[in-house]
Amino acid sequence: MKAIVITRPGGAEVLEVQDRPAPEPGVGEIRVRVVASGLNRADILQRKGNYPVPAGAPADIGGLEYSGEVDAVGPGATMWKTGDPVMGIVGGGGHAEYLCVHEREAIRVPNRMPLDEAAAIPEAFMTAHDALFTRLALGAGETVLIHAVASGVGTAALQLAQLAGAKTIGTSRSPTKLGRARKLGLDVEIDASSKDWAAQVEASIGVDRVDAVLDLVGGSYLEGNLRVLAQRGRIVVVGLTGGATAQFNMALLLRKRLTIVGTVMRARSLDEKIALARDFSDRVVPLFDSGRITPVIDRIMPFSQIRGAHDLMESNETFGKIVLRWD
């Protein structure tokens, strides 16, 4: 099979298309012929040598999600048959033509959805759904602040929060991206290129009015998050593109009785990933079937252009997901 191999830590030039043996499915597993896969920030970090992979995942092949067709069924696997369209998240190896997963980790592709479009779903929407409802317990009538709202997870969270009846506030450093998010239904746009984005939030909705924050930036954003949160507000930290360290006023944390939680998909156990996949299948996939939500794709590129795809993601000029497809 063909695979995108990280030959050494470095820039996009270290990525090469190489031949590797196709994996064989074990007990309870299926092998998937990958048609397409999303590109994620974790792939950039792994390429640079800054993101250790979990046990069992290939260290030199990135890719945290996939869509494709069941190619082979291992001993004891009964959920799927050859040819079934499936999608899901993996600890790595999604940027190869074949991969093996436990049958209960795989998720059916929404009805009538092309496989390259489905590839934009797993990482973004599973992360957003878990963050909003399992970690933040977001409810109808609440106000949620979504940082980096133009990202894959951001656009997914925006749609899911709206369906839940929440008021949405989104940040981006690009006015153009904020305008596109407005077309997706964003209620309040915040230009984060301003040094004091928190003041913009307060001017738009009032002081201490944010119930929950989905933070894909980290770093210095923590101080502003604490500032705009209401009493008993909650923060879930999903990404750290703005840095992994921050100083903050713990007195404010205590006075407002705030909750800060972190989350990551990649390092979860098999049992956790299976539970997540089955819940997502039941609760979220039907929303795609009905057209109430949709993956937001910036562009679809062939895997032969993998270096250009990495450069494009690092440019921060995209809106939604970059999807890679095997020719």
C-alpha positions as CSV (number, residue, x, y, z in Angstrom):
1,M,0.0,0.0,0.0
2,K,1.0,3.6,-0.4
3,A,1.5,5.7,2.8
4,I,2.6,9.2,3.6
5,V,5.8,8.7,5.6
6,I,7.5,11.2,7.9
7,T,11.2,10.4,7.0
8,R,12.6,12.6,9.8
9,P,11.4,15.5,12.0
10,G,11.3,18.7,10.0
11,G,9.3,20.8,7.4
12,A,6.9,19.6,4.8
13,E,9.8,18.4,2.6
14,V,10.3,15.4,5.0
15,L,7.0,13.9,3.8
16,E,7.3,11.1,1.2
17,V,4.9,8.7,-0.5
18,Q,6.3,5.2,0.2
19,D,5.2,1.6,-0.2
20,R,4.4,-0.3,3.0
21,P,2.9,-3.7,3.7
22,A,-0.9,-3.6,4.1
23,P,-1.9,-4.5,7.6
24,E,-4.0,-7.6,8.4
25,P,-7.1,-7.4,10.7
26,G,-6.9,-9.1,14.0
27,V,-9.6,-10.6,16.2
28,G,-12.6,-8.3,16.2
29,E,-11.0,-5.9,13.7
30,I,-11.8,-4.7,10.2
31,R,-9.4,-3.5,7.5
32,V,-10.5,-0.3,5.7
33,R,-9.4,0.8,2.3
34,V,-9.0,4.5,2.9
35,V,-10.4,6.8,0.3
36,A,-9.8,10.1,2.1
37,S,-8.6,11.5,5.4
38,G,-8.6,14.9,7.0
39,L,-5.4,16.9,7.8
40,N,-5.1,18.1,11.4
41,R,-2.8,20.3,13.5
42,A,-1.6,17.1,15.3
43,D,-0.2,15.9,11.9
44,I,1.9,19.1,11.7
45,L,3.2,18.6,15.3
46,Q,4.0,14.9,14.6
47,R,5.9,15.8,11.5
48,K,8.0,18.3,13.5
49,G,8.7,15.7,16.2
50,N,6.6,17.5,18.8
51,Y,3.7,15.0,19.2
52,P,4.6,11.5,20.6
53,V,2.1,9.0,19.2
54,P,0.1,6.7,21.4
55,A,1.1,3.0,21.9
56,G,0.2,0.9,18.8
57,A,0.1,3.8,16.4
58,P,2.8,4.2,13.7
59,A,5.4,6.9,14.6
60,D,6.1,7.7,11.0
61,I,2.6,7.8,9.4
62,G,0.3,10.5,10.5
63,G,-3.5,10.8,10.0
64,L,-6.0,10.8,12.8
65,E,-9.2,10.1,10.8
66,Y,-10.4,8.3,7.8
67,S,-13.3,7.4,5.5
68,G,-13.4,4.4,3.2
69,E,-14.8,1.0,2.6
70,V,-14.4,-2.2,4.6
71,D,-11.8,-4.3,2.7
72,A,-11.5,-7.3,5.0
73,V,-13.1,-8.7,8.2
74,G,-11.0,-10.3,10.9
75,P,-11.9,-13.3,13.1
76,G,-14.9,-12.7,15.3
77,A,-15.9,-9.4,13.6
78,T,-19.6,-9.3,12.7
79,M,-20.7,-5.6,12.6
80,W,-19.6,-4.9,9.0
81,K,-19.3,-6.6,5.7
82,T,-16.9,-6.0,2.8
83,G,-17.8,-2.9,0.9
84,D,-19.6,-1.1,3.7
85,P,-18.7,2.7,3.9
86,V,-17.2,3.6,7.3
87,M,-15.4,6.5,8.9
88,G,-13.7,7.1,12.2
89,I,-10.7,8.3,14.3
90,V,-7.4,6.5,14.8
91,G,-4.3,7.1,16.9
92,G,-2.3,7.4,13.6
93,G,-1.9,5.7,10.3
94,G,-4.9,7.5,8.6
95,H,-2.6,8.8,5.8
96,A,-2.2,5.4,4.3
97,E,-4.3,3.4,1.8
98,Y,-5.3,0.7,4.4
99,L,-5.7,0.6,8.1
100,C,-7.1,-1.8,10.7
101,V,-9.5,-0.8,13.5
102,H,-11.7,-2.5,16.0
103,E,-15.1,-3.0,14.4
104,R,-16.9,-1.1,17.1
105,E,-14.6,2.0,16.6
106,A,-15.9,2.3,13.0
107,I,-18.9,4.6,12.3
108,R,-21.2,4.4,9.3
109,V,-20.9,7.1,6.7
110,P,-24.0,9.4,6.6
111,N,-26.6,8.4,3.9
112,R,-25.7,9.5,0.4
113,M,-22.6,11.4,1.6
114,P,-19.5,11.1,-0.7
115,L,-16.5,9.5,1.1
116,D,-14.2,12.4,0.6
117,E,-16.8,14.7,2.3
118,A,-17.2,12.2,5.1
119,A,-13.5,12.3,5.8
120,A,-14.0,15.9,7.2
121,I,-16.3,14.6,9.9
122,P,-14.7,12.3,12.5
123,E,-12.0,14.4,14.2
124,A,-13.8,17.7,14.1
125,F,-17.3,16.7,15.0
126,M,-16.4,14.0,17.5
127,T,-14.1,16.4,19.3
128,A,-16.7,19.2,19.2
129,H,-19.6,17.0,20.4
130,D,-17.6,15.5,23.2
131,A,-16.2,18.9,24.3
132,L,-19.6,20.7,24.2
133,F,-21.9,18.1,25.8
134,T,-19.8,15.6,27.7
135,R,-17.2,18.0,29.1
136,L,-19.1,21.3,29.2
137,A,-22.7,19.9,29.5
138,L,-23.9,22.8,27.3
139,G,-27.6,23.4,27.5
140,A,-30.3,25.4,25.7
141,G,-30.3,29.1,26.4
142,E,-26.6,29.2,27.4
143,T,-23.9,31.3,25.8
144,V,-20.8,29.5,24.4
145,L,-17.6,31.2,23.3
146,I,-15.8,29.2,20.6
147,H,-12.2,30.2,19.9
148,A,-10.8,29.6,16.4
149,V,-14.4,29.3,15.2
150,A,-13.2,29.0,11.5
151,S,-11.3,25.8,12.2
152,G,-12.6,22.3,11.6
153,V,-13.5,21.8,15.2
154,G,-14.7,25.4,15.5
155,T,-17.2,25.1,12.5
156,A,-18.4,21.8,13.9
157,A,-18.9,23.2,17.4
158,L,-20.8,26.2,16.0
159,Q,-23.3,24.0,14.2
160,L,-23.8,21.6,17.2
161,A,-24.2,24.5,19.7
162,Q,-26.8,26.1,17.5
163,L,-28.8,22.9,17.3
164,A,-28.7,22.7,21.1
165,G,-30.3,26.1,21.4
166,A,-27.2,27.9,22.6
167,K,-26.1,31.5,21.7
168,T,-22.7,31.4,19.9
169,I,-19.8,33.8,20.1
170,G,-16.8,33.0,17.9
171,T,-13.3,34.4,17.6
172,S,-10.9,34.6,14.7
173,R,-8.1,36.8,13.6
174,S,-9.6,37.1,10.1
175,P,-12.6,39.3,9.5
176,T,-13.2,37.3,6.3
177,K,-13.4,34.1,8.2
178,L,-15.8,35.7,10.7
179,G,-18.0,36.7,7.9
180,R,-18.1,33.1,6.6
181,A,-18.9,31.9,10.1
182,R,-21.8,34.4,10.3
183,K,-23.2,32.6,7.2
184,L,-23.1,29.4,9.2
185,G,-25.2,31.1,11.9
186,L,-22.6,32.6,14.3
187,D,-24.4,35.1,16.6
188,V,-21.6,37.3,17.7
189,E,-18.3,37.9,15.8
190,I,-15.1,38.7,17.8
191,D,-12.0,39.9,16.0
192,A,-9.2,38.3,18.0
193,S,-6.5,40.3,16.2
194,S,-7.4,42.9,18.8
195,K,-5.2,42.7,21.9
196,D,-8.3,42.8,24.1
197,W,-10.8,40.5,22.6
198,A,-12.4,40.0,26.0
199,A,-13.5,43.7,26.0
200,Q,-15.3,43.0,22.6
201,V,-17.2,40.1,24.2
202,E,-18.2,42.3,27.1
203,A,-19.3,45.1,24.8
204,S,-21.4,42.7,22.7
205,I,-23.2,40.7,25.4
206,G,-22.4,42.3,28.8
207,V,-20.0,41.5,31.6
208,D,-19.8,37.9,33.0
209,R,-22.3,36.5,30.5
210,V,-20.4,33.6,28.9
211,D,-21.5,30.2,30.3
212,A,-19.0,28.0,28.6
213,V,-15.8,28.3,26.5
214,L,-14.4,25.9,23.9
215,D,-10.8,26.9,23.7
216,L,-8.8,25.7,20.7
217,V,-6.0,28.3,21.3
218,G,-4.8,28.1,24.9
219,G,-1.9,30.2,26.0
220,S,-2.7,33.8,26.8
221,Y,-6.4,33.3,26.0
222,L,-6.9,31.8,29.5
223,E,-6.9,35.2,31.2
224,G,-9.6,36.5,28.9
225,N,-11.7,33.3,29.3
226,L,-11.8,33.7,33.0
227,R,-12.7,37.4,32.7
228,V,-15.8,36.8,30.5
229,L,-17.2,33.8,32.2
230,A,-20.3,33.9,34.3
231,Q,-20.6,32.5,37.8
232,R,-20.0,28.7,37.6
233,G,-18.8,29.0,34.0
234,R,-16.9,26.2,32.4
235,I,-13.9,26.0,30.1
236,V,-12.7,23.0,28.0
237,V,-9.3,23.3,26.5
238,V,-9.0,21.4,23.3
239,G,-6.0,22.9,21.5
240,L,-2.9,24.8,22.3
241,T,-1.9,26.6,19.1
242,G,-1.4,29.8,21.2
243,G,1.0,28.1,23.6
244,A,0.9,25.5,26.5
245,T,1.6,27.9,29.4
246,A,-0.3,30.8,30.9
247,Q,-0.6,32.9,34.0
248,F,-4.0,33.6,35.5
249,N,-5.7,35.0,38.6
250,M,-6.7,32.1,40.8
251,A,-8.7,34.4,43.0
252,L,-11.1,34.9,40.0
253,L,-11.3,31.2,39.6
254,L,-12.4,30.8,43.1
255,R,-14.7,33.8,43.3
256,K,-16.6,32.7,40.2
257,R,-16.5,29.0,41.1
258,L,-15.2,28.2,37.6
259,T,-14.4,24.8,36.1
260,I,-11.5,24.1,33.7
261,V,-11.1,20.8,32.0
262,G,-8.8,19.5,29.3
263,T,-9.5,16.9,26.7
264,V,-7.7,14.9,24.0
265,M,-8.9,12.2,21.7
266,R,-5.7,10.6,20.5
267,A,-4.5,9.1,23.8
268,R,-7.8,7.6,24.9
269,S,-8.1,3.9,25.5
270,L,-9.9,1.5,23.1
271,D,-12.9,1.2,25.4
272,E,-13.2,5.0,25.6
273,K,-13.0,5.3,21.8
274,I,-15.5,2.6,21.3
275,A,-18.0,4.3,23.7
276,L,-17.4,7.6,21.9
277,A,-18.0,6.1,18.5
278,R,-21.2,4.3,19.4
279,D,-22.6,7.5,21.1
280,F,-21.6,9.5,18.0
281,S,-23.3,7.0,15.7
282,D,-26.5,7.2,17.7
283,R,-26.7,10.9,18.4
284,V,-24.9,12.8,15.6
285,V,-24.8,10.8,12.4
286,P,-28.6,11.1,12.0
287,L,-28.1,14.9,12.0
288,F,-26.0,14.5,8.9
289,D,-28.5,12.2,7.4
290,S,-31.2,14.8,7.7
291,G,-29.0,17.7,6.6
292,R,-29.2,19.6,9.8
293,I,-25.4,19.7,10.1
294,T,-22.7,19.4,7.4
295,P,-18.9,19.2,7.4
296,V,-17.2,22.4,6.3
297,I,-14.4,21.7,3.8
298,D,-11.9,24.3,2.7
299,R,-10.6,22.1,-0.1
300,I,-9.9,18.5,-1.2
301,M,-6.4,17.7,-2.3
302,P,-4.7,14.5,-3.6
303,F,-2.3,12.8,-1.3
304,S,0.4,13.5,-3.9
305,Q,0.2,17.1,-2.8
306,I,0.7,16.3,0.9
307,R,3.5,18.8,1.3
308,G,1.4,21.6,-0.1
309,A,-1.4,20.6,2.2
310,H,0.8,20.9,5.2
311,D,2.1,24.3,4.1
312,L,-1.5,25.4,3.5
313,M,-2.6,24.4,7.0
314,E,0.4,26.2,8.5
315,S,-0.5,29.4,6.6
316,N,-3.7,29.6,8.7
317,E,-5.6,30.7,5.6
318,T,-8.1,27.9,5.6
319,F,-11.8,27.9,6.6
320,G,-12.9,24.4,7.8
321,K,-11.1,21.2,6.9
322,I,-8.4,20.2,4.5
323,V,-9.2,16.8,3.1
324,L,-6.7,14.5,1.4
325,R,-7.8,11.9,-1.1
326,W,-6.0,8.9,-2.7
327,D,-6.0,9.2,-6.5
